[in-house]
Amino acid sequence: MTDTGTAITKPARSVFETSPEKLQPFLRSLAARVSGGANWMVRKKTVCDLLLGLDAFFALPAEERRTLMGTGDEEGAGDKDVSGPADFRNVLPLYVGAILEGLDEKAVTGPEQAAIYMLSIHPEHQMAAEEWMLRDPRNGKAVRKLMRSDRRYRQLMDRMADHWKKAGRALIPPGSDQDADQGSSETISSPR
């Protein structure tokens, strides 16, 4: 028996329609780098590494960021889309959403994919991941195991925690028996 997965509804609003025009080539390049992965184990690692690297970059003082980008103080000061690490961490779900839009996948079929889809800004991505996890108890268990054991993914979840708290969500799958391990009893609540 082959699992055809859970269908992914196309997001109602594209990140590419709402993001600044200057940011769009960068978002497309992130999606292109992730799409080069042979499978979702590789893609998950790539997503986590890219976003954790960007987070580390934005944790640097503004002057160091401008120096690394090769812009002078007068050039770079007004052009930044985000002003620091806290602001950048709030847009991480947008970056994940853009990457997933670029992949334009039709179904969620595995735990690594579901784990990344849960981090997207798009409720459609979150719902597809949630539905896949609820479809079979083994699916949810596999995602929970990944959340516990994958260091990169946990680091990315930690970076995104502020955004999700503001949105009224925590990064623990519905029905999780791990909420005690994670220190919370909240679950992802997707709009329905």
GROMACS elastic network, one bead per residue, 0.5 to 0.9 nm:
[ bonds ]
;  ai    aj funct       b0    kb
    2     5     6  0.88648   500
    3     6     6  0.87794   500
    3   109     6  0.70826   500
    4     7     6  0.85470   500
    4   107     6  0.74519   500
    4   108     6  0.83850   500
    4   109     6  0.67601   500
    5   106     6  0.88859   500
    5   107     6  0.53862   500
    5   108     6  0.51628   500
    5   110     6  0.78326   500
    5   132     6  0.67597   500
    6   106     6  0.83066   500
    6   107     6  0.50418   500
    6   108     6  0.51443   500
    6   109     6  0.67220   500
    6   128     6  0.60921   500
    6   129     6  0.77112   500
    6   131     6  0.67916   500
    6   132     6  0.54039   500
    6   135     6  0.83933   500
    7   105     6  0.88719   500
    7   106     6  0.57924   500
    7   108     6  0.65089   500
    7   128     6  0.64667   500
    7   132     6  0.87101   500
    8    11     6  0.86598   500
    8   105     6  0.71915   500
    8   106     6  0.53548   500
    8   107     6  0.50688   500
    8   108     6  0.67765   500
    8   124     6  0.68002   500
    8   125     6  0.64477   500
    8   127     6  0.82056   500
    8   128     6  0.53818   500
    8   129     6  0.83912   500
    9    12     6  0.85469   500
    9   106     6  0.77449   500
    9   107     6  0.86279   500
    9   124     6  0.57203   500
    9   125     6  0.73334   500
    9   127     6  0.88326   500
    9   128     6  0.74768   500
   10    13     6  0.87098   500
   10    14     6  0.88254   500
   10   101     6  0.81994   500
   10   104     6  0.81292   500
   10   106     6  0.85248   500
   10   124     6  0.69365   500
   10   125     6  0.82470   500
   11    14     6  0.62431   500
   11    15     6  0.89359   500
   11   101     6  0.80053   500
   11   122     6  0.62883   500
   11   123     6  0.76758   500
   11   124     6  0.57353   500
   11   125     6  0.75078   500
   12   122     6  0.83449   500
   12   124     6  0.80478   500
   13    16     6  0.85151   500
   13    17     6  0.71596   500
   13    18     6  0.77321   500
   13   122     6  0.82265   500
   14    17     6  0.52143   500
   14    18     6  0.66752   500
   14    19     6  0.86896   500
   14    97     6  0.84938   500
   14    98     6  0.78164   500
   14   101     6  0.75617   500
   14   122     6  0.87055   500
   15    18     6  0.52705   500
   15    19     6  0.57838   500
   15    24     6  0.87711   500
   15    94     6  0.68696   500
   15    95     6  0.83633   500
   15    97     6  0.68947   500
   15    98     6  0.56934   500
   15   101     6  0.79335   500
   15   121     6  0.88939   500
   15   122     6  0.88450   500
   16    19     6  0.54346   500
   16    20     6  0.80753   500
   16    21     6  0.81366   500
   16    23     6  0.87919   500
   16    24     6  0.62345   500
   16    27     6  0.81538   500
   16    28     6  0.87743   500
   16    98     6  0.70603   500
   16   101     6  0.87242   500
   17    20     6  0.83539   500
   17    21     6  0.86931   500
   18    21     6  0.86906   500
   19    22     6  0.83668   500
   19    23     6  0.66680   500
   19    24     6  0.67732   500
   20    23     6  0.54022   500
   20    24     6  0.67114   500
   20    81     6  0.84398   500
   21    24     6  0.53733   500
   21    25     6  0.79352   500
   22    25     6  0.69386   500
   22    26     6  0.79995   500
   23    26     6  0.54634   500
   23    27     6  0.63728   500
   23    28     6  0.88377   500
   23    81     6  0.81180   500
   24    27     6  0.50529   500
   24    28     6  0.61281   500
   24    29     6  0.85566   500
   25    28     6  0.50600   500
   25    29     6  0.61208   500
   25    30     6  0.87308   500
   26    29     6  0.50328   500
   26    30     6  0.63853   500
   26    31     6  0.88375   500
   27    30     6  0.51603   500
   27    31     6  0.64639   500
   27    32     6  0.87376   500
   27    95     6  0.68655   500
   27    98     6  0.61759   500
   27    99     6  0.68437   500
   27   102     6  0.85077   500
   28    31     6  0.50994   500
   28    32     6  0.61669   500
   28    33     6  0.87112   500
   28    98     6  0.74607   500
   28    99     6  0.72133   500
   28   102     6  0.66082   500
   29    33     6  0.62042   500
   29    34     6  0.86816   500
   29    99     6  0.86826   500
   30    33     6  0.52332   500
   30    34     6  0.63663   500
   30    35     6  0.86691   500
   30    47     6  0.82908   500
   30    50     6  0.77708   500
   30    95     6  0.83266   500
   30    98     6  0.82233   500
   30    99     6  0.61253   500
   30   102     6  0.85808   500
   31    34     6  0.51855   500
   31    35     6  0.60454   500
   31    36     6  0.87745   500
   31    47     6  0.89019   500
   31    96     6  0.88682   500
   31    98     6  0.70083   500
   31   100     6  0.69668   500
   31   101     6  0.78598   500
   31   102     6  0.51364   500
   31   103     6  0.64094   500
   32    35     6  0.50974   500
   32    36     6  0.65109   500
   32    99     6  0.79642   500
   32   102     6  0.72665   500
   32   103     6  0.78779   500
   33    36     6  0.55026   500
   33    37     6  0.76063   500
   33    43     6  0.87563   500
   33    46     6  0.77472   500
   33    47     6  0.87399   500
   34    37     6  0.57498   500
   34    42     6  0.83192   500
   34    43     6  0.53964   500
   34    44     6  0.81919   500
   34    45     6  0.89998   500
   34    46     6  0.59660   500
   34    47     6  0.64074   500
   34    50     6  0.89430   500
   34    99     6  0.73299   500
   34   100     6  0.89437   500
   34   103     6  0.79997   500
   35    38     6  0.79512   500
   35    39     6  0.89084   500
   35    43     6  0.70722   500
   35    99     6  0.85791   500
   35   102     6  0.80700   500
   35   103     6  0.61144   500
   36    39     6  0.87911   500
   36    42     6  0.89053   500
   36    43     6  0.78100   500
   37    40     6  0.71606   500
   37    41     6  0.82385   500
   37    42     6  0.52894   500
   37    43     6  0.50407   500
   37    44     6  0.87846   500
   37    46     6  0.77065   500
   38    41     6  0.82662   500
   38    42     6  0.64584   500
   38    43     6  0.74573   500
   39    42     6  0.55518   500
   39    43     6  0.62080   500
   39    44     6  0.86794   500
   40    44     6  0.57055   500
   40    45     6  0.82908   500
   40   110     6  0.76942   500
   40   111     6  0.85378   500
   40   112     6  0.57913   500
   40   113     6  0.57433   500
   41    44     6  0.53901   500
   41    45     6  0.64691   500
   41    46     6  0.87741   500
   41   112     6  0.60444   500
   41   113     6  0.80105   500
   42    45     6  0.52386   500
   42    46     6  0.61912   500
   42    47     6  0.87159   500
   43    47     6  0.60585   500
   43    48     6  0.85247   500
   43   112     6  0.83350   500
   43   113     6  0.81657   500
   44    47     6  0.51684   500
   44    48     6  0.61491   500
   44    49     6  0.84917   500
   44   112     6  0.60853   500
   44   113     6  0.69674   500
   44   115     6  0.82995   500
   44   116     6  0.66905   500
   44   153     6  0.81337   500
   45    48     6  0.52013   500
   45    49     6  0.59812   500
   45    50     6  0.84785   500
   45   152     6  0.74043   500
   45   153     6  0.80759   500
   46    49     6  0.51069   500
   46    50     6  0.59624   500
   46    51     6  0.84899   500
   47    50     6  0.52741   500
   47    51     6  0.61404   500
   47    52     6  0.84116   500
   47    96     6  0.77557   500
   47    99     6  0.82464   500
   47   116     6  0.80492   500
   48    51     6  0.53666   500
   48    52     6  0.58820   500
   48    53     6  0.83196   500
   48   116     6  0.87808   500
   48   152     6  0.59551   500
   48   153     6  0.61620   500
   48   155     6  0.83595   500
   48   156     6  0.63664   500
   49    52     6  0.52128   500
   49    53     6  0.59208   500
   49    54     6  0.85402   500
   49   152     6  0.72504   500
   49   156     6  0.88720   500
   50    53     6  0.51626   500
   50    54     6  0.62537   500
   50    55     6  0.86567   500
   51    54     6  0.50092   500
   51    55     6  0.60776   500
   51    56     6  0.85812   500
   51    92     6  0.72985   500
   51    95     6  0.80953   500
   51    96     6  0.84460   500
   51   156     6  0.74379   500
   52    56     6  0.61804   500
   52    57     6  0.85918   500
   52   152     6  0.80310   500
   52   155     6  0.76809   500
   52   156     6  0.64186   500
   52   159     6  0.82895   500
   53    56     6  0.50899   500
   53    57     6  0.62090   500
   53    58     6  0.87332   500
   54    58     6  0.62288   500
   54    59     6  0.85706   500
   54    88     6  0.84588   500
   55    58     6  0.51872   500
   55    59     6  0.61901   500
   55    85     6  0.63972   500
   55    88     6  0.68693   500
   55    89     6  0.69152   500
   55    92     6  0.86407   500
   55   159     6  0.79855   500
   56    59     6  0.50106   500
   56    60     6  0.68426   500
   56    85     6  0.79130   500
   57    60     6  0.55985   500
   57    61     6  0.88918   500
   57    65     6  0.68440   500
   57    85     6  0.82795   500
   58    61     6  0.75953   500
   58    62     6  0.78618   500
   58    65     6  0.71028   500
   58    82     6  0.84201   500
   58    83     6  0.80573   500
   58    84     6  0.55380   500
   58    86     6  0.86343   500
   58    87     6  0.89419   500
   58    88     6  0.68443   500
   58    89     6  0.89729   500
   59    62     6  0.85494   500
   59    65     6  0.88335   500
   59    84     6  0.64394   500
   59    86     6  0.83572   500
   59    88     6  0.88807   500
   60    63     6  0.81207   500
   60    64     6  0.62100   500
   60    65     6  0.62029   500
   60    84     6  0.80609   500
   60    85     6  0.79985   500
   61    64     6  0.54301   500
   61    65     6  0.64413   500
   61    66     6  0.88823   500
   61    84     6  0.79499   500
   62    65     6  0.50934   500
   62    66     6  0.62403   500
   62    67     6  0.86242   500
   62    77     6  0.82165   500
   62    83     6  0.77479   500
   62    84     6  0.74036   500
   63    66     6  0.51873   500
   63    67     6  0.61761   500
   63    68     6  0.86739   500
   63    72     6  0.86584   500
   63    73     6  0.71367   500
   63    77     6  0.88032   500
   64    68     6  0.61115   500
   64    69     6  0.85146   500
   65    68     6  0.51700   500
   65    69     6  0.61553   500
   65    70     6  0.85670   500
   65    71     6  0.87518   500
   66    69     6  0.50330   500
   66    70     6  0.60633   500
   66    71     6  0.51744   500
   66    72     6  0.64438   500
   66    73     6  0.69056   500
   66    75     6  0.87839   500
   66    76     6  0.60961   500
   66    77     6  0.79621   500
   67    71     6  0.60084   500
   67    72     6  0.69062   500
   67    73     6  0.83993   500
   68    71     6  0.78004   500
   69    72     6  0.88639   500
   69    76     6  0.87123   500
   70    76     6  0.88677   500
   71    74     6  0.81002   500
   71    75     6  0.59296   500
   71    76     6  0.54614   500
   71    77     6  0.88435   500
   72    75     6  0.52117   500
   72    76     6  0.59559   500
   72    77     6  0.81320   500
   73    76     6  0.55356   500
   73    77     6  0.57052   500
   73    78     6  0.89810   500
   74    77     6  0.58773   500
   74    78     6  0.77433   500
   75    78     6  0.69494   500
   75    79     6  0.72061   500
   76    79     6  0.52526   500
   76    80     6  0.65732   500
   77    80     6  0.64788   500
   78    81     6  0.86791   500
   79    82     6  0.89421   500
   80    83     6  0.63614   500
   81    88     6  0.87795   500
   82    85     6  0.81313   500
   82    86     6  0.88644   500
   82    87     6  0.57352   500
   82    88     6  0.57851   500
   82    91     6  0.85772   500
   83    86     6  0.82146   500
   83    87     6  0.62022   500
   83    88     6  0.74171   500
   84    87     6  0.54410   500
   84    88     6  0.61018   500
   84    89     6  0.86414   500
   85    89     6  0.60085   500
   85    90     6  0.86175   500
   86    89     6  0.51662   500
   86    90     6  0.64399   500
   86   159     6  0.87746   500
   86   162     6  0.84418   500
   87    90     6  0.52002   500
   87    91     6  0.67983   500
   88    91     6  0.52603   500
   88    92     6  0.64765   500
   89    92     6  0.52033   500
   89    93     6  0.82110   500
   89   159     6  0.59293   500
   89   160     6  0.57749   500
   89   161     6  0.85564   500
   89   162     6  0.76842   500
   89   163     6  0.71903   500
   90    93     6  0.72157   500
   90    94     6  0.83603   500
   90   159     6  0.85675   500
   90   160     6  0.67154   500
   90   161     6  0.88099   500
   90   162     6  0.70159   500
   90   163     6  0.50310   500
   90   164     6  0.85655   500
   91    94     6  0.51479   500
   91    95     6  0.65370   500
   91    96     6  0.88875   500
   91   121     6  0.86849   500
   91   160     6  0.85416   500
   91   163     6  0.79208   500
   92    95     6  0.50385   500
   92    96     6  0.62952   500
   92    97     6  0.85949   500
   92   119     6  0.84021   500
   92   120     6  0.82854   500
   92   121     6  0.83562   500
   92   156     6  0.89426   500
   92   159     6  0.82757   500
   92   160     6  0.66512   500
   92   163     6  0.84452   500
   93    96     6  0.50077   500
   93    97     6  0.60641   500
   93    98     6  0.85722   500
   93   119     6  0.57953   500
   93   122     6  0.81880   500
   93   160     6  0.74425   500
   93   163     6  0.81082   500
   93   164     6  0.89853   500
   94    98     6  0.61643   500
   94    99     6  0.86511   500
   94   120     6  0.65599   500
   94   121     6  0.52321   500
   94   122     6  0.80465   500
   95    98     6  0.50530   500
   95    99     6  0.62160   500
   95   100     6  0.86512   500
   95   120     6  0.77540   500
   95   121     6  0.81495   500
   96    99     6  0.51092   500
   96   100     6  0.62061   500
   96   101     6  0.85459   500
   96   116     6  0.76170   500
   96   117     6  0.78558   500
   96   119     6  0.66059   500
   96   120     6  0.50322   500
   96   121     6  0.71017   500
   97   100     6  0.51647   500
   97   101     6  0.60349   500
   97   102     6  0.85461   500
   97   117     6  0.79936   500
   97   119     6  0.79093   500
   97   121     6  0.54170   500
   97   122     6  0.60947   500
   97   125     6  0.79425   500
   98   101     6  0.50244   500
   98   102     6  0.61474   500
   98   103     6  0.87106   500
   98   120     6  0.82735   500
   98   121     6  0.87470   500
   99   102     6  0.51179   500
   99   103     6  0.64390   500
   99   104     6  0.88800   500
   99   120     6  0.89132   500
  100   103     6  0.50099   500
  100   104     6  0.63306   500
  100   105     6  0.75391   500
  100   116     6  0.87087   500
  100   117     6  0.75265   500
  100   120     6  0.77659   500
  100   125     6  0.83058   500
  101   104     6  0.50555   500
  101   105     6  0.78720   500
  102   105     6  0.85475   500
  105   108     6  0.78737   500
  107   128     6  0.77429   500
  108   111     6  0.84350   500
  108   113     6  0.63838   500
  108   114     6  0.61941   500
  108   117     6  0.83346   500
  108   128     6  0.66119   500
  108   129     6  0.63936   500
  108   132     6  0.66065   500
  109   112     6  0.88829   500
  109   113     6  0.70472   500
  109   114     6  0.75452   500
  109   129     6  0.89290   500
  109   132     6  0.74060   500
  110   113     6  0.54681   500
  110   114     6  0.61735   500
  110   115     6  0.86909   500
  110   132     6  0.83090   500
  110   139     6  0.75471   500
  110   142     6  0.85848   500
  110   143     6  0.85296   500
  111   115     6  0.59902   500
  111   116     6  0.86714   500
  111   129     6  0.86791   500
  111   132     6  0.88550   500
  111   133     6  0.80586   500
  111   139     6  0.65893   500
  111   140     6  0.78564   500
  111   141     6  0.88779   500
  111   142     6  0.58507   500
  111   144     6  0.87064   500
  111   146     6  0.74671   500
  112   115     6  0.51882   500
  112   116     6  0.64991   500
  112   117     6  0.87323   500
  112   142     6  0.87022   500
  112   143     6  0.70849   500
  112   146     6  0.74152   500
  113   116     6  0.53461   500
  113   117     6  0.61670   500
  113   118     6  0.87057   500
  113   129     6  0.79094   500
  114   118     6  0.61703   500
  114   119     6  0.89609   500
  114   125     6  0.86840   500
  114   126     6  0.82283   500
  114   128     6  0.78376   500
  114   130     6  0.75978   500
  114   132     6  0.74181   500
  114   133     6  0.76110   500
  114   143     6  0.72248   500
  115   118     6  0.53254   500
  115   119     6  0.70636   500
  115   129     6  0.72396   500
  115   143     6  0.62418   500
  115   144     6  0.87809   500
  115   146     6  0.79332   500
  115   147     6  0.76961   500
  115   153     6  0.84425   500
  116   119     6  0.53564   500
  116   120     6  0.70715   500
  116   126     6  0.89820   500
  116   129     6  0.84838   500
  116   153     6  0.85705   500
  117   120     6  0.54056   500
  117   121     6  0.89064   500
  117   122     6  0.86400   500
  117   125     6  0.53025   500
  117   126     6  0.56625   500
  117   127     6  0.86401   500
  117   128     6  0.77217   500
  117   129     6  0.58698   500
  117   130     6  0.89175   500
  118   121     6  0.85010   500
  118   122     6  0.89287   500
  118   123     6  0.87400   500
  118   125     6  0.66811   500
  118   127     6  0.79085   500
  118   128     6  0.84811   500
  118   129     6  0.59786   500
  118   130     6  0.74423   500
  118   171     6  0.79372   500
  118   173     6  0.85575   500
  118   188     6  0.82960   500
  119   122     6  0.86234   500
  119   125     6  0.84030   500
  119   126     6  0.71670   500
  119   157     6  0.79698   500
  119   160     6  0.82117   500
  119   171     6  0.80503   500
  120   123     6  0.75082   500
  120   124     6  0.88131   500
  120   125     6  0.62971   500
  120   126     6  0.65330   500
  121   124     6  0.88105   500
  121   125     6  0.78651   500
  121   126     6  0.79591   500
  122   125     6  0.53855   500
  122   126     6  0.65327   500
  122   127     6  0.87573   500
  123   127     6  0.59438   500
  123   128     6  0.85110   500
  123   190     6  0.60806   500
  123   191     6  0.65785   500
  123   192     6  0.86317   500
  124   127     6  0.51645   500
  124   128     6  0.62124   500
  124   129     6  0.87207   500
  124   190     6  0.84622   500
  124   191     6  0.88519   500
  125   128     6  0.52322   500
  125   129     6  0.63546   500
  125   130     6  0.86281   500
  126   129     6  0.52342   500
  126   130     6  0.60988   500
  126   131     6  0.85654   500
  126   188     6  0.84572   500
  126   189     6  0.88781   500
  126   190     6  0.65305   500
  127   131     6  0.59129   500
  127   132     6  0.84157   500
  127   189     6  0.88905   500
  127   190     6  0.60512   500
  127   191     6  0.80629   500
  127   192     6  0.82830   500
  128   131     6  0.51707   500
  128   132     6  0.61350   500
  128   133     6  0.86354   500
  129   132     6  0.51511   500
  129   133     6  0.62281   500
  129   134     6  0.86856   500
  130   133     6  0.51104   500
  130   134     6  0.61812   500
  130   135     6  0.85140   500
  130   140     6  0.84274   500
  130   173     6  0.73304   500
  130   174     6  0.74450   500
  130   188     6  0.83291   500
  130   190     6  0.82512   500
  131   134     6  0.50902   500
  131   135     6  0.59300   500
  132   135     6  0.50920   500
  132   136     6  0.73463   500
  132   139     6  0.69199   500
  132   140     6  0.79046   500
  133   136     6  0.62922   500
  133   137     6  0.69839   500
  133   138     6  0.78507   500
  133   141     6  0.79920   500
  133   142     6  0.85546   500
  133   143     6  0.75318   500
  133   173     6  0.81243   500
  133   174     6  0.84727   500
  134   137     6  0.63490   500
  134   138     6  0.88648   500
  134   139     6  0.71599   500
  134   140     6  0.63124   500
  134   174     6  0.80316   500
  134   175     6  0.84200   500
  135   138     6  0.87283   500
  135   139     6  0.72706   500
  135   140     6  0.83162   500
  136   139     6  0.53643   500
  136   140     6  0.70093   500
  136   141     6  0.89278   500
  137   140     6  0.53871   500
  137   141     6  0.62238   500
  137   142     6  0.86828   500
  138   142     6  0.60565   500
  138   143     6  0.87070   500
  139   142     6  0.51587   500
  139   143     6  0.64354   500
  139   144     6  0.87407   500
  140   143     6  0.52030   500
  140   144     6  0.61982   500
  140   145     6  0.86004   500
  140   173     6  0.73964   500
  140   174     6  0.83483   500
  140   175     6  0.82407   500
  140   176     6  0.76879   500
  141   144     6  0.50962   500
  141   145     6  0.61163   500
  141   146     6  0.86279   500
  141   176     6  0.80536   500
  141   177     6  0.89837   500
  142   145     6  0.51041   500
  142   146     6  0.62557   500
  142   147     6  0.86864   500
  143   146     6  0.50391   500
  143   147     6  0.61681   500
  143   148     6  0.86992   500
  143   173     6  0.80160   500
  144   148     6  0.62962   500
  144   149     6  0.86560   500
  144   172     6  0.79644   500
  144   173     6  0.72306   500
  144   176     6  0.71898   500
  144   177     6  0.85358   500
  144   178     6  0.72258   500
  145   148     6  0.51807   500
  145   149     6  0.60614   500
  145   150     6  0.82912   500
  146   149     6  0.51750   500
  146   150     6  0.54928   500
  146   153     6  0.80652   500
  147   150     6  0.59020   500
  147   151     6  0.82311   500
  147   153     6  0.66300   500
  147   154     6  0.63109   500
  147   157     6  0.88829   500
  147   172     6  0.85343   500
  148   151     6  0.78816   500
  148   153     6  0.87996   500
  148   154     6  0.73315   500
  148   178     6  0.86001   500
  148   181     6  0.88591   500
  148   182     6  0.87457   500
  149   153     6  0.85896   500
  149   154     6  0.81548   500
  150   153     6  0.54146   500
  150   154     6  0.62956   500
  150   155     6  0.87579   500
  151   154     6  0.51646   500
  151   155     6  0.62125   500
  151   156     6  0.87006   500
  152   155     6  0.51000   500
  152   156     6  0.62504   500
  152   157     6  0.86494   500
  153   156     6  0.50603   500
  153   157     6  0.61544   500
  153   158     6  0.86103   500
  154   158     6  0.61429   500
  154   159     6  0.86715   500
  155   158     6  0.50702   500
  155   159     6  0.63472   500
  155   160     6  0.87892   500
  156   159     6  0.50799   500
  156   160     6  0.63369   500
  156   161     6  0.86868   500
  157   160     6  0.50956   500
  157   161     6  0.60282   500
  157   171     6  0.69316   500
  158   161     6  0.51720   500
  158   162     6  0.81388   500
  159   162     6  0.72839   500
  159   163     6  0.85578   500
  160   163     6  0.54900   500
  160   164     6  0.64628   500
  160   165     6  0.87852   500
  160   171     6  0.88025   500
  161   164     6  0.52074   500
  161   165     6  0.60534   500
  161   166     6  0.86274   500
  161   169     6  0.87811   500
  161   170     6  0.71241   500
  161   171     6  0.74404   500
  162   165     6  0.51790   500
  162   166     6  0.63023   500
  162   167     6  0.86621   500
  163   166     6  0.52871   500
  163   167     6  0.63009   500
  163   168     6  0.87699   500
  163   169     6  0.86514   500
  164   168     6  0.61023   500
  164   170     6  0.58131   500
  164   171     6  0.74264   500
  165   168     6  0.50153   500
  165   169     6  0.54868   500
  165   170     6  0.62365   500
  166   169     6  0.75569   500
  167   170     6  0.87110   500
  168   188     6  0.85381   500
  168   189     6  0.79517   500
  169   172     6  0.85976   500
  169   186     6  0.69986   500
  169   187     6  0.65027   500
  169   188     6  0.52239   500
  169   189     6  0.60970   500
  169   190     6  0.84761   500
  170   173     6  0.84242   500
  170   184     6  0.78629   500
  170   185     6  0.85974   500
  170   186     6  0.57186   500
  170   187     6  0.55713   500
  170   188     6  0.55893   500
  170   189     6  0.82469   500
  171   186     6  0.80849   500
  171   187     6  0.66628   500
  171   188     6  0.60710   500
  172   175     6  0.86074   500
  172   176     6  0.66224   500
  172   178     6  0.76829   500
  172   179     6  0.65483   500
  172   182     6  0.78173   500
  172   184     6  0.81645   500
  172   185     6  0.82160   500
  172   186     6  0.68781   500
  172   187     6  0.50347   500
  172   188     6  0.60634   500
  173   176     6  0.54632   500
  173   178     6  0.87513   500
  173   179     6  0.86086   500
  173   186     6  0.87603   500
  173   187     6  0.55860   500
  173   188     6  0.57935   500
  173   189     6  0.89551   500
  174   177     6  0.89365   500
  174   186     6  0.83256   500
  174   187     6  0.50703   500
  174   188     6  0.60652   500
  174   189     6  0.78746   500
  175   178     6  0.88037   500
  175   179     6  0.88846   500
  175   187     6  0.76011   500
  176   179     6  0.60503   500
  176   185     6  0.88510   500
  176   187     6  0.77637   500
  177   180     6  0.72940   500
  177   181     6  0.83755   500
  178   181     6  0.50926   500
  178   182     6  0.62834   500
  178   183     6  0.87005   500
  178   184     6  0.88240   500
  178   185     6  0.87380   500
  179   183     6  0.61009   500
  179   184     6  0.52031   500
  179   185     6  0.50904   500
  179   186     6  0.72867   500
  179   187     6  0.81265   500
  180   183     6  0.51124   500
  180   184     6  0.60397   500
  180   185     6  0.66884   500
  181   184     6  0.78551   500
  182   185     6  0.82486   500
  184   187     6  0.83881   500
  186   189     6  0.86071   500
  189   192     6  0.88287   500
